[in-house]
């Protein structure tokens, strides 16, 4: 699913805030299951792994939604969609997990965490330890992928994203100065 991206985009659009701090905006809205059910009918979301998706895919649904109520309702609904798609994704795994780790901004969103507790049938653990910086997992991942790319090592594979052959991150271009 989309993770926090769509929530962040909508929070910026309607409230001029970069994210829904602690899930307060979502908590003040109402879940519109009609919208969620429409989005969940998409065949790509039902497709088995390997697959990969980004937030742009979901924009098509948001553009076609006219009757979502207040902006708080839309953010609440998309937050619920996030929790549902995370929960549904676990059923696509070869074996349902006993535990999951949650890190980054989503772990601080109390609304999403509450909804995950409702939807998941496994233990939810927040990634907090001396060995990890949970707020920097994404930036550390990007640095790792950049290092693999610079050294021309693949990091996406047919078994994970469905690409035809193992691929790296493209071409490194170093600008020249005149």
Secondary structure, 3 states (H helix, E strand, C coil): CCCCHHHHHHHHHHHCCCCCHHHHHHHCCCCCHHHHHHHHCCHHHHCCCCCCCCCHHHHHHHHCCCCCCCHHHHHHHHHHHHHHHHHHHHCCCCCCCCEEEECCHHHHCHHHHHHHHHHCCCEEEECCECCECHHHHHHHHHHHHHHHHHCCCCCECHHHHCCCCCECCCCCCCCCCC
